[in-house]
Structures are given as C-alpha cells and as structure tokens.
Amino acid sequence: MVVRAAVVPAVGAPLEITEIELPAPGPGQLRVRLAAAGVCHSDLSLSNGTLSVPLPAVLGHEGAGTVTAVGEGVTEYAPGDPVVLNWAPSCGSCPACVRGEVWLCADALSGAANVHAHRASDGAALHPGLNVAAFAEETVVPLRCALPVPAGVPLTDAALLGCAVLTGYGAVHNSAKVRPGETVAVFGVGGVGLAALQAARIAQASKIIAVDVSPEKEELARAAGATDYVVASDTTPRQIRALTGKQGVDVAVECVGRAVTIRAAWESTRRGGRAVVVGIGGKDQQVTFNALEIFHWGRTLTGCVYGDSDPARDLPVIGEHIRGGRFDLSALVTERIALDGIPAAFENMVAGKGGRALVLF
C-alpha cells in the first residue's frame, strides 16, 4: 500500500514529504490510519543527530488513529478501534521492567532498527524512527506500541497523549511528586512545558512560575495554569527567588535540554528542593557544579525519561482529568497543519516558537 510520509534521509538533511510502500501487518502487528500526530522536539533531535537512530527513517512518534487491519495472533484490537501510539513500549522482562521502571526498558527502542517500509520512488529501505513512524497517513506497529484511547477523548487530541502529555504530566506527578501547596517553576513553554503547567495545577501547587525566552508565550502559559511568568535571562533564578519569599521553588521542571537552562533550574530551587530535567540535550551541553554547593544546598537533580510514566497505568488517570475538565489538551496546540507543513513546524521549533503543532490527516 502506498501512503505519504515525512522521511529524514540523513542526519542534517532536509525532511522529505514522499510516498512510501507500507507492507501489510505481520504477526503481532497492527495497521493504523493516523488521525493526527504531534510535532515534537524529539523528532527534530532525530533529524539533527542529537538522538542517534538508523536512517533514512519515517519520523513521528506522537500519534493516534484507527486500526484498519490486524496481523496474525492479534486479538486485543479489531479494525475500527481507536488507539494511541506508544513510542517506548516495555518488554516486561528486562531488569528495569522487572523493577517496575518500564520507562527505562532496555528494549524500548529496539524496533527503530527494523525495516518499516520502502520509499516508493527507489525502493530504499526506511526505518520507523522512534518505533511508530507517525508522520504518515498510515503506519504499521507492533501490538505493544498501541494503547486504547481513553473514553471521551477526541481522536485528534489523543495524539498528544503519546508524548507531550505523558512526559509533562509524569514529570510533575511521577518524577517530582509535587505535593499540594508546593511551588513549581517550569522552564520552557513548549508542548511538554504546557502539559507540566497543567499537571502542576492539578497537583494543587500554590505558585506556578513559567519561564521562557519568548514574551509572546505568556498568554499560553497562564491559560495552562501559570500564576507568574518570567522571560528567561541571566537573572532568572534571582527573579524566581523574589517571587517565592527569597527561598526558591520547591520544584523546577526543565523542559529545554540546555546546560544554561538546567543550571538555572537548579539555582531556582530552594535549599533541599528538586530539579527535574526533562529536556533532551546534546553531548556538548556540559553542566558543572562544585562540591561545596552540592553539600550546602542539599538539592536533588534528576533526569526524567518519558515522564517516568507507565502509559498503561497513567493514561486512564489522565483521561479522568480530561473528562473532568482539569486538563485541556487543546491548550497545548498552537497550530493545526497538514503533512506538508511539518518542515515549517521544524523551523518554528528551532526558532523557539509555539507549543505544539498538530498534524491532521
């Protein structure tokens, strides 16, 4: 079957919107007709080489759609079922999965090395990027890369559950474990940051400070739950301490992945506070601390993969918040585009614009 898809041919090469030959689903696989896919910074990280995966590849890892066919042995889904794509499925048997830390599964990204499809023009083998190849009209995924769409969630909006929402919500509730009355700062008001702001509001944080380089994002941030907005600068930690009785916040959530932002998030937390790093930075982003400040401040700095989420556990909970009006998926979307608009959306991410572009198929 021939479908249109967004393909990155090589590291640093321009994204191509082209036709691909997609096979029928094999044993244990599903074919899914995409309703929507979110354009995430991680897709940009694949195309520029920050994250290393086999190329050429069909990008896109945040999507939702309808099952159109199932392969041999699949009984959990049938044609017509709505699903969210899960780009980091757990194997269930590696040491991390046995510990219950499914977000650290050693086998989660093994599918990226598989041949997913072939380019229609020349037959070149294409890989599935981060497992699910969601930047396409249709995709074929393993059974463990699909999850039921929570009841009452529109299929197009459900695409955002596959990465931005699980990551931002999980950073607040799973990694930082924000408690009622605590103060929170979120660095970076993109899709994940907007989800984290809403999650902090759900956690009943008393003060929620959004930080971004763009003054234009203040309205987005406040709509998502921010009580205060700080335009990022060299004085950001000082400004945050001024907003918190000279103490600093209890929790800082860094959604950018730059050394300067990670350092600012660390310095913005109170003595004994927690800084959670969600953003994916390159190897060149070196963060330094001296031994005395680590002792003196008693802060915790932790990484956060996929919001430390178990999608099977967390999606139903998030679905309840959506149905209850406590979480607004549409607040994350800054533009709705067609497949051909993905290259321009990449340019906007590089420029630091917007929250989340949603590709509608």
Backbone torsions as a table, in degrees:
resi	resn	phi	psi	omega
1	MET	NA	133.5	-179.5
2	VAL	-97.4	127.2	176.1
3	VAL	-134.6	162.4	176.5
4	ARG	-89.5	145.4	-176.7
5	ALA	-152.7	163.2	175.2
6	ALA	-101.1	119.2	-174.2
7	VAL	-119.1	134.2	170.4
8	VAL	-100.5	115.6	-174.1
9	PRO	-76.8	-30.8	-178.3
10	ALA	-163.0	163.8	179.7
11	VAL	-59.3	126.8	177.8
12	GLY	81.9	-5.3	-179.6
13	ALA	-82.3	151.3	178.8
14	PRO	-61.5	146.2	177.2
15	LEU	-68.1	139.5	179.8
16	GLU	-113.1	130.6	170.8
17	ILE	-95.5	112.3	-170.7
18	THR	-145.5	172.6	177.5
19	GLU	-91.2	140.3	177.6
20	ILE	-128.2	153.4	175.6
21	GLU	-94.3	111.1	-177.6
22	LEU	-100.8	126.3	-178.9
23	PRO	-74.7	166.8	172.6
24	ALA	-70.3	154.0	179.6
25	PRO	-64.7	133.8	177.2
26	GLY	-89.7	-171.0	178.3
27	PRO	-55.6	131.3	178.3
28	GLY	74.5	17.4	-177.4
29	GLN	-122.0	162.3	176.5
30	LEU	-126.7	144.9	166.4
31	ARG	-100.6	133.2	-175.8
32	VAL	-126.9	129.2	172.1
33	ARG	-87.1	115.7	-175.6
34	LEU	-70.4	135.1	170.3
35	ALA	-93.0	-37.1	-179.3
36	ALA	-162.6	158.7	175.1
37	ALA	-145.3	137.7	177.6
38	GLY	-87.4	142.1	176.8
39	VAL	-92.3	106.5	-172.8
40	CYS	-106.4	153.1	179.6
41	HIS	-61.3	-25.1	178.5
42	SER	-64.6	-30.6	175.3
43	ASP	-64.6	-40.4	176.0
44	LEU	-63.6	-37.8	179.4
45	SER	-64.6	-31.4	175.4
46	LEU	-70.1	-42.8	-175.2
47	SER	-72.2	-29.4	-178.8
48	ASN	-97.0	0.8	174.5
49	GLY	91.5	0.6	176.7
50	THR	-60.4	-42.3	171.7
51	LEU	-105.7	127.1	-175.1
52	SER	-94.3	118.1	175.5
53	VAL	-137.7	159.0	178.1
54	PRO	-62.5	135.4	178.6
55	LEU	-125.0	157.8	1.7
56	PRO	-70.7	153.6	-175.3
57	ALA	-144.8	151.2	169.0
58	VAL	-83.3	120.9	-178.0
59	LEU	-83.0	-178.0	178.6
60	GLY	100.3	118.3	-178.9
61	HIS	-133.2	3.3	-178.1
62	GLU	-124.2	99.0	-175.2
63	GLY	-153.8	169.0	175.9
64	ALA	-149.3	152.9	-179.3
65	GLY	-172.2	-163.1	-175.4
66	THR	-116.4	133.0	177.0
67	VAL	-65.4	129.4	177.6
68	THR	-109.9	-21.8	178.6
69	ALA	-160.7	153.5	177.4
70	VAL	-127.7	149.9	178.5
71	GLY	-87.9	177.2	-179.1
72	GLU	-57.1	134.5	175.7
73	GLY	88.6	-6.1	-179.6
74	VAL	-88.3	114.7	178.6
75	THR	-117.7	-11.2	-176.5
76	GLU	-73.2	-26.9	-178.9
77	TYR	-131.9	158.3	177.2
78	ALA	-137.6	158.8	176.6
79	PRO	-51.6	134.5	-177.9
80	GLY	102.0	-14.4	-179.4
81	ASP	-76.1	135.9	176.5
82	PRO	-84.4	136.0	-178.3
83	VAL	-136.1	151.0	168.6
84	VAL	-99.3	136.7	178.5
85	LEU	-83.7	136.9	-178.8
86	ASN	-113.7	105.2	-174.0
87	TRP	-74.0	-16.8	-177.2
88	ALA	-125.1	68.4	-178.1
89	PRO	-71.8	147.4	179.2
90	SER	-92.3	145.6	179.8
91	CYS	-81.6	-25.8	178.8
92	GLY	86.0	-6.1	-173.9
93	SER	-129.4	-12.0	179.0
94	CYS	-74.0	166.2	-178.2
95	PRO	-54.1	-40.2	179.9
96	ALA	-64.1	-44.6	-179.6
97	CYS	-65.3	-38.9	178.7
98	VAL	-63.2	-33.8	177.0
99	ARG	-75.0	-8.4	-176.1
100	GLY	89.5	5.1	179.8
101	GLU	-96.4	66.6	-171.8
102	VAL	-64.3	-23.6	179.3
103	TRP	-69.5	-13.0	178.1
104	LEU	-106.5	16.5	-177.4
105	CYS	-49.8	128.2	-178.4
106	ALA	-68.0	-21.2	-175.3
107	ASP	-103.1	3.3	-169.7
108	ALA	-58.3	-39.0	-174.6
109	LEU	-104.6	14.4	-178.6
110	SER	-63.1	-28.2	-178.7
111	GLY	-67.6	-16.3	-179.3
112	ALA	-65.1	-19.2	-179.9
113	ALA	-86.9	-9.6	-178.4
114	ASN	-72.1	158.2	170.3
115	VAL	-84.6	119.6	-174.5
116	HIS	-93.8	-41.3	-174.9
117	ALA	-162.0	-175.7	176.7
118	HIS	-132.3	142.5	177.6
119	ARG	-66.8	130.8	-173.7
120	ALA	-65.7	-32.0	-174.2
121	SER	-71.4	-36.6	-175.1
122	ASP	-135.7	2.4	177.8
123	GLY	77.4	8.1	-179.1
124	ALA	-62.4	136.7	179.5
125	ALA	-69.3	139.0	-180.0
126	LEU	-122.5	139.8	178.3
127	HIS	-96.3	166.3	-176.2
128	PRO	-94.2	31.6	176.9
129	GLY	52.2	-121.4	175.2
130	LEU	-90.9	62.0	170.0
131	ASN	77.0	-36.9	-166.2
132	VAL	-112.5	-12.5	174.0
133	ALA	48.7	58.4	-172.9
134	ALA	-81.9	-11.0	177.6
135	PHE	-85.0	62.9	-179.8
136	ALA	-157.6	155.8	179.4
137	GLU	-62.7	-34.7	174.9
138	GLU	-141.6	157.4	177.3
139	THR	-144.1	162.4	174.5
140	VAL	-120.7	126.9	-175.8
141	VAL	-133.3	155.3	172.1
142	PRO	-65.4	154.4	-179.3
143	LEU	-53.4	-40.1	-176.4
144	ARG	-72.7	-3.8	175.8
145	CYS	-96.1	11.9	179.5
146	ALA	-125.0	141.5	177.4
147	LEU	-134.6	148.7	179.2
148	PRO	-65.3	141.0	173.9
149	VAL	-71.4	128.9	178.1
150	PRO	-56.1	141.3	-178.8
151	ALA	-55.2	137.3	175.1
152	GLY	83.7	-0.6	-179.8
153	VAL	-97.2	121.8	178.8
154	PRO	-56.0	141.4	-173.3
155	LEU	-61.5	-39.4	-179.4
156	THR	-66.0	-45.7	179.0
157	ASP	-65.1	-30.3	-177.9
158	ALA	-60.8	-22.0	178.2
159	ALA	-55.7	-35.7	-176.8
160	LEU	-68.0	-19.0	179.6
161	LEU	-66.6	-26.0	-171.7
162	GLY	-71.0	-15.1	178.0
163	CYS	-149.2	-66.7	-172.6
164	ALA	-56.0	-47.1	-174.7
165	VAL	-72.7	-48.0	178.4
166	LEU	-59.7	-38.8	-178.2
167	THR	-70.9	-50.7	-178.2
168	GLY	-67.8	-44.1	178.2
169	TYR	-64.0	-44.5	-178.2
170	GLY	-66.6	-35.0	178.7
171	ALA	-59.2	-37.7	-178.9
172	VAL	-80.0	-46.5	-171.9
173	HIS	-90.8	-31.6	-177.4
174	ASN	-98.2	-46.4	-176.0
175	SER	-80.4	-57.0	-177.2
176	ALA	-81.9	-24.8	-178.0
177	LYS	51.1	55.3	-178.8
178	VAL	-62.8	133.1	-178.8
179	ARG	-104.5	154.4	177.9
180	PRO	-52.9	135.1	178.0
181	GLY	91.0	-13.8	179.3
182	GLU	-74.5	161.8	178.3
183	THR	-104.5	143.8	-173.1
184	VAL	-135.7	138.9	170.3
185	ALA	-119.6	133.9	178.3
186	VAL	-116.5	119.6	-178.7
187	PHE	-97.4	115.3	-179.8
188	GLY	102.1	109.5	-177.2
189	VAL	-104.3	58.7	168.7
190	GLY	-95.7	-159.1	-178.4
191	GLY	-60.4	-45.4	-179.7
192	VAL	-67.9	-42.0	179.0
193	GLY	-62.2	-40.5	178.0
194	LEU	-64.8	-36.4	176.1
195	ALA	-67.4	-38.7	179.6
196	ALA	-66.3	-36.9	177.7
197	LEU	-62.4	-44.2	178.1
198	GLN	-65.1	-38.1	179.1
199	ALA	-64.6	-38.2	177.9
200	ALA	-64.9	-36.7	176.6
201	ARG	-65.0	-42.7	177.8
202	ILE	-62.1	-35.9	179.3
203	ALA	-74.7	-2.3	178.3
204	GLN	66.4	38.9	172.6
205	ALA	-63.4	142.6	-176.1
206	SER	-80.1	-29.4	177.6
207	LYS	-140.8	130.5	-177.5
208	ILE	-127.1	110.6	-175.2
209	ILE	-104.5	121.0	175.5
210	ALA	-95.5	139.0	-179.3
211	VAL	-127.9	129.6	177.7
212	ASP	-157.1	157.1	179.2
213	VAL	-73.8	-19.0	-174.4
214	SER	-100.6	119.1	176.0
215	PRO	-63.5	-26.3	-176.6
216	GLU	-67.3	-14.2	-177.1
217	LYS	-88.5	0.0	-176.4
218	GLU	-60.2	-42.4	-179.0
219	GLU	-62.5	-43.4	176.5
220	LEU	-58.1	-46.4	-175.9
221	ALA	-64.3	-44.8	-178.9
222	ARG	-67.2	-35.2	176.9
223	ALA	-64.1	-29.3	-179.5
224	ALA	-85.5	-7.6	176.5
225	GLY	129.3	-4.5	-179.4
226	ALA	-65.9	134.5	173.9
227	THR	-92.4	-20.7	-179.5
228	ASP	-142.2	155.7	-179.7
229	TYR	-135.4	131.4	-179.9
230	VAL	-124.2	125.5	173.5
231	VAL	-79.1	122.3	-172.5
232	ALA	-58.7	137.1	177.9
233	SER	-159.5	-175.9	177.4
234	ASP	-65.8	-18.4	-176.8
235	THR	-102.2	12.5	-176.5
236	THR	-53.9	-49.9	179.5
237	PRO	-57.1	-39.4	179.5
238	ARG	-65.3	-40.3	178.8
239	GLN	-64.3	-39.9	-179.7
240	ILE	-68.4	-38.8	176.5
241	ARG	-64.1	-35.7	178.8
242	ALA	-65.5	-29.8	179.9
243	LEU	-82.3	-7.9	-175.4
244	THR	-128.0	40.0	177.2
245	GLY	61.8	32.4	179.2
246	LYS	67.3	15.1	-177.5
247	GLN	-94.9	-39.0	-167.2
248	GLY	98.1	162.6	-177.7
249	VAL	-79.6	158.9	174.0
250	ASP	-69.0	-38.3	-175.4
251	VAL	-136.5	133.7	170.8
252	ALA	-118.6	130.4	179.2
253	VAL	-113.3	114.4	-176.6
254	GLU	-97.4	117.2	-175.4
255	CYS	-116.0	26.0	-175.0
256	VAL	-112.3	-48.3	-179.7
257	GLY	87.8	32.1	176.5
258	ARG	-120.1	145.9	-176.7
259	ALA	-56.7	-42.9	-177.5
260	VAL	-65.5	-34.6	-179.2
261	THR	-75.0	-39.2	177.3
262	ILE	-62.3	-43.8	179.1
263	ARG	-63.3	-41.0	179.2
264	ALA	-65.4	-39.5	178.5
265	ALA	-62.9	-43.5	177.8
266	TRP	-59.2	-47.5	-176.9
267	GLU	-71.5	-17.4	-178.4
268	SER	-86.2	-8.5	179.8
269	THR	-89.0	153.4	178.8
270	ARG	-69.5	172.1	172.4
271	ARG	-63.1	124.7	-175.9
272	GLY	84.9	6.9	-178.8
273	GLY	-78.5	179.2	-177.0
274	ARG	-124.2	131.0	174.9
275	ALA	-116.6	125.6	-177.5
276	VAL	-113.7	123.4	-178.5
277	VAL	-99.2	112.5	179.4
278	VAL	-100.6	-36.3	-175.4
279	GLY	-62.8	145.7	-180.0
280	ILE	-97.5	110.6	-179.2
281	GLY	-103.1	164.4	178.0
282	GLY	-82.7	168.5	-179.0
283	LYS	-65.2	-19.9	-179.8
284	ASP	-79.0	-10.2	-178.3
285	GLN	-87.0	93.2	-176.8
286	GLN	-97.8	125.8	179.4
287	VAL	-108.6	130.1	-177.6
288	THR	-119.5	147.1	176.2
289	PHE	-138.8	149.3	173.6
290	ASN	-96.8	157.7	-173.6
291	ALA	-63.3	-34.8	-177.6
292	LEU	-66.9	-42.4	-177.8
293	GLU	-68.6	-32.4	177.3
294	ILE	-62.1	-43.9	177.4
295	PHE	-66.3	-49.2	-171.8
296	HIS	-65.0	-45.5	-173.3
297	TRP	-81.3	-24.0	177.1
298	GLY	59.4	27.6	-178.8
299	ARG	-83.0	160.6	174.3
300	THR	-111.5	128.7	175.1
301	LEU	-116.6	122.6	-175.9
302	THR	-136.5	147.2	172.4
303	GLY	-81.4	165.6	-176.4
304	CYS	-146.2	112.7	180.0
305	VAL	-103.6	118.7	175.9
306	TYR	56.0	31.4	179.9
307	GLY	68.8	21.0	-174.8
308	ASP	46.4	41.2	-172.2
309	SER	-100.3	145.7	163.7
310	ASP	-104.9	101.8	-173.7
311	PRO	-55.0	-38.4	-179.5
312	ALA	-63.7	-31.5	178.8
313	ARG	-84.3	-41.5	-169.4
314	ASP	-86.7	-31.1	-178.1
315	LEU	-60.0	-43.8	177.5
316	PRO	-61.2	-35.8	178.6
317	VAL	-66.0	-45.8	178.3
318	ILE	-63.0	-38.4	176.9
319	GLY	-57.8	-39.1	177.3
320	GLU	-63.5	-40.1	178.5
321	HIS	-66.1	-37.9	179.1
322	ILE	-65.8	-48.3	-179.6
323	ARG	-64.5	-30.3	179.9
324	GLY	-83.7	1.6	178.5
325	GLY	77.9	11.1	-178.6
326	ARG	-89.6	-18.3	179.2
327	PHE	-132.0	124.9	-177.2
328	ASP	-110.0	105.2	-179.2
329	LEU	-63.7	-36.4	-176.6
330	SER	-64.7	-21.5	179.6
331	ALA	-67.1	-18.0	179.2
332	LEU	-82.9	-19.9	-171.1
333	VAL	-91.1	120.5	178.8
334	THR	-99.9	-20.8	174.6
335	GLU	-158.2	147.9	177.2
336	ARG	-114.1	123.6	-169.8
337	ILE	-130.3	167.8	171.9
338	ALA	-91.6	170.4	-179.1
339	LEU	-53.1	-39.6	-178.7
340	ASP	-65.0	-15.3	-177.5
341	GLY	-87.8	-1.6	-176.9
342	ILE	-62.2	-44.2	178.9
343	PRO	-56.4	-40.9	178.6
344	ALA	-66.9	-35.3	177.6
345	ALA	-65.1	-35.5	175.0
346	PHE	-61.1	-42.9	179.7
347	GLU	-62.3	-38.0	178.4
348	ASN	-64.5	-38.1	178.5
349	MET	-64.1	-43.0	179.0
350	VAL	-60.0	-36.5	-179.4
351	ALA	-82.3	-3.8	178.8
352	GLY	76.8	27.2	-177.1
353	LYS	-98.4	148.2	167.6
354	GLY	72.9	178.2	179.1
355	GLY	-106.7	-66.2	-178.6
356	ARG	-148.6	124.7	170.4
357	ALA	-86.0	134.5	-178.8
358	LEU	-113.5	118.0	178.7
359	VAL	-82.0	125.2	178.6
360	LEU	-107.1	128.0	-176.9
361	PHE	-101.4	NA	NA
